[in-house]
Amino acid sequence: MLGGPGRHKLFIGMAPGVGKTFRMLQEAQDLKREGVDVVIGVLETHGRRDTARQAEGLEQVPRHRLVHQGVSLEELDVGAILARRPQLVLVDELAHTNGPGSERPKRWQDVAVLLAAGLDVYSTVNIQHLESLNDQVAQLTGVVVRERLPDRVLQQAQEVVLVDVTPETLQERLQDGKVYAADKVDQALAHFFRRPHLVALRELALREVADRVEEDGPPARGLRERVMVCLSTYPGSNRLLRRAARLAGFMDAPLLALTVQDPARFLSKEQAVRLEESIRLCGDFGAKFLRIDSDDALGTIARIAGERGITQIVLGQTLRSRPQALLRRTLSEKLQHRLKGQAVDLHLISIDAASTPAEWPEDPRGGRDQRIS
């Protein structure tokens, strides 16, 4: 442990209540019996008695307390844990947003500090918090998840454990009061915990872990792929970037985000904010961001694709009226002409917002894809 960074083991599931925290505590208790020095950095039992009992006998490092607008908050105390120097730290709810005034805005950033200091960490997270799945989860469930986790956190973990139950089992746990308080059960069953939502989330979780297993195997064709997403400063760019990140992840390919700005035009405040958000997301996805000033967007896209050996291009597509479709060629058709026979696949992603999903409540403490070959 002293010779390098710590190891990160992440317990992931399709939704709250599948047993991620319980499983993490079980393994921690086994390790303690073997003589490993284990402490709890953050544990959220949410009133679940079985989970609280499973934590008995494990040392808990007191959390850092702070007050914001008269509300008392408790967050992971990184300094206290580093001073204590255990072998293993348990950190629940990895995607949590720290309270205002904390040293770092996100709990996963606190964990990064512990790992860099050579401490091993066990943590938990639900699949809907993964950044690249944000738009997909919103479409499937009607919920926009506000607390999100960069994909690289999952990718860099040494071990990822899927904690899985059937949707029916999870609904039974919910009805028995083992997930939420009784006054929240009916609302949960009628919204996020509907069976179709749970089936879709379970499929996402299973696929994510399966893709990781495949990535740990021998190199495949995906290593020859290179993905480029073409971003604008208009609404929908972040959705486009997330879809491109998923594509790059499936192909085990590097991702380049390109934005072409006309030097004769100035960005509005809203456009500048969207551009900054895209740059931040590129960092979360491990993508390279490239901005080029040019009044020939299609020519620039084609040139960069040739220079960088791009094999997959992701573009946004808005719905057009029938007269528009008859009178004008689409952006993809024009780009195909500019590519001049390059072996590039185009992926057209709808960026029309059909509806505005409800927002996933944050802890008070703190289109379809068309491929053109």
ZIFEN-V871795 format. One record per pair of residues at least 4 apart in sequence whose C-alpha atoms are under 7 Angstrom apart, sorted by the first residue. I is the first residue (numbers start at 0). J is the second residue. D is the distance in Angstrom with one decimal. If there is no record, write none. Layout:
I|J|D ; I|J|D
//
This chain:
0|4|6.8 ; 0|5|6.1 ; 0|117|5.4 ; 0|118|6.8 ; 1|117|5.8 ; 3|117|5.8 ; 4|114|5.4 ; 4|115|4.8 ; 4|116|6.2 ; 4|117|4.2 ; 4|118|7.0 ; 5|114|4.5 ; 5|115|6.5 ; 5|117|4.2 ; 5|118|4.6 ; 5|119|4.4 ; 6|114|6.8 ; 6|119|4.7 ; 6|120|6.3 ; 6|157|6.1 ; 7|119|5.9 ; 7|120|5.0 ; 7|121|6.0 ; 7|156|5.0 ; 7|157|5.5 ; 7|158|6.6 ; 8|120|6.3 ; 8|121|4.8 ; 8|122|6.5 ; 8|156|6.1 ; 8|157|6.1 ; 8|158|4.7 ; 8|159|5.8 ; 9|121|5.9 ; 9|122|4.9 ; 9|123|5.6 ; 9|156|6.7 ; 9|158|6.3 ; 9|159|4.8 ; 9|160|6.1 ; 10|19|5.8 ; 10|122|6.1 ; 10|123|4.7 ; 10|124|6.5 ; 10|159|6.0 ; 10|160|4.8 ; 10|161|6.0 ; 10|162|6.6 ; 11|19|6.5 ; 11|123|5.8 ; 11|124|5.1 ; 11|125|5.5 ; 11|126|6.5 ; 11|160|6.1 ; 11|161|5.1 ; 11|162|6.0 ; 12|17|6.4 ; 12|19|6.6 ; 12|124|6.8 ; 12|125|5.0 ; 12|126|5.9 ; 12|161|5.8 ; 12|162|5.2 ; 12|163|6.1 ; 12|204|6.4 ; 13|125|5.6 ; 13|126|5.4 ; 13|200|5.3 ; 13|201|5.0 ; 13|204|5.7 ; 14|125|5.5 ; 15|125|6.9 ; 16|169|6.7 ; 16|178|5.1 ; 17|162|6.6 ; 17|163|6.3 ; 17|164|6.1 ; 17|169|6.4 ; 18|22|6.0 ; 18|162|6.6 ; 19|23|6.2 ; 19|123|6.2 ; 19|162|5.8 ; 20|24|6.2 ; 20|91|6.8 ; 20|123|6.5 ; 21|25|6.1 ; 21|50|5.5 ; 21|53|6.8 ; 22|26|6.4 ; 23|27|6.2 ; 23|121|6.9 ; 24|28|6.1 ; 24|53|6.2 ; 24|54|6.1 ; 25|29|6.4 ; 25|53|6.8 ; 26|30|6.3 ; 27|31|6.1 ; 27|37|6.9 ; 28|32|6.3 ; 29|33|6.5 ; 30|34|6.5 ; 30|35|5.4 ; 31|35|4.8 ; 31|36|6.3 ; 31|37|6.3 ; 35|86|6.7 ; 36|85|5.5 ; 36|86|5.2 ; 36|87|6.4 ; 37|85|6.1 ; 37|86|6.1 ; 37|87|4.8 ; 37|88|6.0 ; 38|57|6.2 ; 38|58|5.0 ; 38|59|5.6 ; 38|60|6.7 ; 38|85|6.6 ; 38|87|6.4 ; 38|88|5.2 ; 38|89|6.4 ; 39|57|6.9 ; 39|58|6.1 ; 39|59|4.5 ; 39|60|6.1 ; 39|88|5.7 ; 39|89|4.7 ; 39|90|6.7 ; 40|59|6.3 ; 40|60|5.7 ; 40|75|6.0 ; 40|88|5.9 ; 40|89|5.5 ; 40|90|5.4 ; 41|75|6.0 ; 41|89|6.6 ; 41|90|4.8 ; 41|91|5.4 ; 42|90|6.6 ; 42|91|5.3 ; 43|91|6.4 ; 44|50|5.9 ; 44|51|6.1 ; 47|51|6.4 ; 47|177|6.0 ; 47|178|6.9 ; 48|52|6.1 ; 49|53|6.2 ; 50|54|6.6 ; 51|55|6.8 ; 60|80|6.9 ; 62|73|5.6 ; 62|74|5.4 ; 62|75|5.3 ; 62|76|5.1 ; 63|73|5.5 ; 63|74|5.2 ; 63|75|6.1 ; 63|76|4.8 ; 64|72|5.7 ; 64|73|4.6 ; 64|74|6.5 ; 65|71|5.9 ; 65|72|5.3 ; 65|73|6.4 ; 66|70|5.4 ; 66|71|4.5 ; 66|72|5.8 ; 67|71|6.5 ; 67|99|6.7 ; 72|98|6.8 ; 72|364|5.9 ; 74|97|6.6 ; 76|80|6.4 ; 77|81|6.2 ; 77|109|6.5 ; 78|82|6.2 ; 79|83|6.2 ; 80|84|6.1 ; 86|118|5.8 ; 86|119|6.1 ; 87|118|6.1 ; 87|119|4.7 ; 87|120|5.6 ; 88|119|6.3 ; 88|120|4.8 ; 88|121|6.3 ; 89|120|5.9 ; 89|121|4.9 ; 89|122|6.0 ; 90|121|6.2 ; 90|122|4.7 ; 91|122|5.4 ; 91|123|5.2 ; 92|123|5.3 ; 92|124|5.4 ; 93|106|5.7 ; 93|107|5.4 ; 93|122|6.2 ; 93|123|5.8 ; 93|124|5.6 ; 94|105|7.0 ; 94|106|6.3 ; 94|107|6.3 ; 94|124|6.6 ; 94|128|6.6 ; 94|146|5.9 ; 94|147|5.7 ; 94|148|5.3 ; 95|105|6.2 ; 95|106|5.5 ; 95|146|6.2 ; 96|104|6.1 ; 96|105|4.7 ; 96|106|6.2 ; 96|146|6.5 ; 96|365|5.7 ; 97|101|6.2 ; 97|104|5.2 ; 97|105|5.3 ; 97|106|6.2 ; 97|365|5.1 ; 98|364|6.5 ; 98|365|4.1 ; 103|108|6.5 ; 103|109|6.7 ; 105|109|6.9 ; 106|110|6.4 ; 107|111|6.3 ; 108|112|6.6 ; 109|113|6.6 ; 110|114|6.2 ; 111|115|6.1 ; 112|116|6.3 ; 113|117|6.7 ; 113|118|5.6 ; 114|118|5.1 ; 114|119|6.2 ; 114|120|6.9 ; 126|204|5.8 ; 127|132|6.7 ; 127|133|6.8 ; 127|136|6.2 ; 127|144|6.9 ; 128|144|6.5 ; 128|146|6.3 ; 128|147|4.5 ; 128|148|5.7 ; 129|133|6.6 ; 129|147|5.7 ; 129|148|5.0 ; 129|149|6.3 ; 129|150|6.1 ; 130|147|5.3 ; 130|148|5.4 ; 130|149|5.3 ; 130|150|6.1 ; 131|150|6.7 ; 131|241|4.5 ; 131|242|6.8 ; 131|244|6.4 ; 131|245|6.3 ; 132|136|5.9 ; 133|137|6.3 ; 133|143|6.9 ; 133|144|6.6 ; 134|138|6.2 ; 134|238|6.1 ; 135|139|6.2 ; 136|140|5.9 ; 136|142|6.9 ; 137|141|4.8 ; 137|142|4.7 ; 137|143|5.0 ; 137|356|6.3 ; 139|196|6.4 ; 139|199|7.0 ; 140|191|6.4 ; 140|196|5.5 ; 141|356|4.6 ; 141|357|6.0 ; 142|356|5.4 ; 142|357|5.0 ; 142|358|5.3 ; 142|359|5.3 ; 143|356|6.2 ; 143|357|6.1 ; 143|358|4.5 ; 143|359|5.1 ; 144|358|6.3 ; 144|359|4.7 ; 145|359|6.1 ; 145|361|6.6 ; 146|361|6.9 ; 149|283|4.8 ; 149|284|6.4 ; 150|154|6.3 ; 150|283|6.6 ; 150|284|5.9 ; 151|155|5.8 ; 151|283|6.5 ; 151|284|6.2 ; 151|285|6.9 ; 152|156|6.3 ; 161|208|6.9 ; 164|168|6.2 ; 164|169|6.6 ; 165|169|6.4 ; 166|170|6.2 ; 166|194|6.1 ; 166|197|5.6 ; 166|198|6.3 ; 167|171|6.2 ; 168|172|6.3 ; 169|173|6.2 ; 170|174|6.2 ; 171|175|6.1 ; 172|176|6.4 ; 172|177|5.2 ; 172|178|6.4 ; 173|177|5.7 ; 173|178|5.1 ; 173|179|6.5 ; 173|184|6.4 ; 174|184|6.4 ; 176|180|5.9 ; 176|181|5.8 ; 179|183|6.2 ; 179|184|6.3 ; 180|184|6.7 ; 183|187|6.2 ; 184|188|6.2 ; 185|189|6.2 ; 186|190|6.3 ; 187|191|5.7 ; 187|192|5.5 ; 188|192|4.7 ; 188|193|5.4 ; 189|193|5.9 ; 191|196|6.5 ; 192|196|6.4 ; 192|197|6.1 ; 193|197|6.4 ; 194|198|6.1 ; 195|199|6.2 ; 196|200|6.2 ; 197|201|5.9 ; 198|202|6.2 ; 199|203|6.4 ; 200|204|6.3 ; 201|205|6.1 ; 202|206|6.0 ; 203|207|6.0 ; 204|208|6.4 ; 205|209|6.1 ; 206|210|6.0 ; 207|211|6.4 ; 208|212|6.4 ; 209|213|6.4 ; 210|214|6.2 ; 211|215|6.4 ; 212|216|6.8 ; 218|222|6.8 ; 221|250|4.5 ; 221|251|5.3 ; 221|252|6.0 ; 222|251|6.0 ; 222|252|5.8 ; 224|250|6.8 ; 224|252|5.4 ; 224|310|5.7 ; 225|252|5.3 ; 225|253|5.5 ; 225|254|6.5 ; 225|308|6.9 ; 225|309|4.8 ; 225|310|5.2 ; 225|311|6.2 ; 226|247|6.0 ; 226|252|6.5 ; 226|253|6.2 ; 226|254|4.9 ; 226|255|6.3 ; 226|309|5.9 ; 226|310|6.2 ; 226|311|4.7 ; 226|312|5.9 ; 227|254|5.7 ; 227|255|4.6 ; 227|256|5.7 ; 227|257|7.0 ; 227|309|6.5 ; 227|311|6.2 ; 227|312|4.9 ; 227|313|6.2 ; 228|240|6.6 ; 228|243|6.2 ; 228|255|6.4 ; 228|256|4.9 ; 228|257|6.2 ; 228|312|5.7 ; 228|313|4.6 ; 228|314|6.3 ; 229|256|6.1 ; 229|257|5.0 ; 229|258|5.9 ; 229|313|6.3 ; 229|314|5.6 ; 230|236|5.7 ; 230|256|6.7 ; 230|257|5.9 ; 230|258|5.0 ; 231|236|6.2 ; 231|258|6.0 ; 232|236|6.9 ; 232|270|5.0 ; 232|273|6.0 ; 232|274|5.8 ; 233|270|6.5 ; 235|239|6.3 ; 235|350|5.2 ; 236|240|6.2 ; 237|241|6.2 ; 237|277|6.1 ; 238|242|6.4 ; 239|243|6.2 ; 239|315|6.5 ; 239|348|6.7 ; 240|244|6.1 ; 241|245|6.3 ; 242|246|6.3 ; 243|247|6.1 ; 243|313|6.3 ; 244|248|6.0 ; 244|254|6.9 ; 244|284|6.6 ; 245|249|6.2 ; 246|250|6.3 ; 247|251|5.8 ; 247|252|4.9 ; 247|253|6.4 ; 247|254|6.1 ; 248|252|6.4 ; 253|286|7.0 ; 254|286|4.9 ; 254|287|6.4 ; 255|286|5.7 ; 255|287|4.9 ; 255|288|6.1 ; 256|286|6.8 ; 256|287|6.0 ; 256|288|4.8 ; 256|289|6.1 ; 257|288|6.2 ; 257|289|4.9 ; 257|290|5.9 ; 258|289|6.4 ; 258|290|5.0 ; 258|291|6.5 ; 259|290|5.9 ; 259|291|5.0 ; 259|292|5.7 ; 259|293|6.2 ; 259|296|5.8 ; 260|291|6.3 ; 260|292|4.8 ; 260|293|5.9 ; 261|292|5.7 ; 261|293|5.1 ; 261|294|4.7 ; 262|292|5.6 ; 262|293|6.3 ; 262|294|6.9 ; 266|270|5.7 ; 266|271|5.9 ; 267|271|6.2 ; 268|272|6.2 ; 269|273|6.3 ; 270|274|6.2 ; 271|275|6.2 ; 272|276|6.2 ; 273|277|6.3 ; 274|278|6.3 ; 275|279|6.3 ; 276|280|6.2 ; 277|281|6.2 ; 278|282|6.6 ; 278|288|6.6 ; 279|283|6.5 ; 280|284|6.2 ; 281|285|5.9 ; 281|286|4.8 ; 281|287|6.4 ; 281|288|6.5 ; 282|286|6.1 ; 295|299|6.1 ; 296|300|6.2 ; 297|301|6.2 ; 297|334|5.9 ; 298|302|6.1 ; 298|337|6.5 ; 299|303|6.1 ; 300|304|6.1 ; 301|305|6.3 ; 301|337|6.1 ; 301|338|5.3 ; 302|306|6.2 ; 303|307|5.9 ; 304|308|5.9 ; 304|309|4.8 ; 305|309|6.5 ; 309|343|6.9 ; 310|342|6.4 ; 310|343|4.5 ; 310|344|6.2 ; 311|343|5.5 ; 311|344|4.8 ; 311|345|6.0 ; 312|343|7.0 ; 312|344|6.2 ; 312|345|4.9 ; 312|346|6.1 ; 313|345|6.0 ; 313|346|4.7 ; 313|347|6.1 ; 314|346|6.1 ; 314|347|5.0 ; 314|348|6.2 ; 315|347|5.7 ; 315|348|4.9 ; 315|349|5.9 ; 315|350|5.9 ; 316|347|5.9 ; 316|348|5.6 ; 316|349|4.8 ; 316|350|5.9 ; 317|349|5.8 ; 317|350|5.8 ; 317|351|5.7 ; 318|351|6.9 ; 319|323|6.0 ; 319|324|6.2 ; 320|324|6.2 ; 321|325|6.2 ; 322|326|6.1 ; 323|327|5.8 ; 328|332|6.2 ; 328|333|6.8 ; 329|333|6.4 ; 330|334|6.1 ; 331|335|6.0 ; 332|336|6.4 ; 333|337|6.5 ; 334|338|6.1 ; 335|339|6.9 ; 343|372|6.9 ; 344|370|6.9 ; 344|371|5.8 ; 344|372|4.6 ; 345|370|5.7 ; 345|371|5.0 ; 345|372|6.3 ; 346|368|6.5 ; 346|369|5.6 ; 346|370|4.5 ; 346|371|6.3 ; 347|368|5.8 ; 347|369|5.1 ; 347|370|6.3 ; 348|366|5.7 ; 348|367|5.9 ; 348|368|5.0 ; 348|369|6.7 ; 349|366|4.4 ; 349|367|5.8 ; 350|366|6.8
//
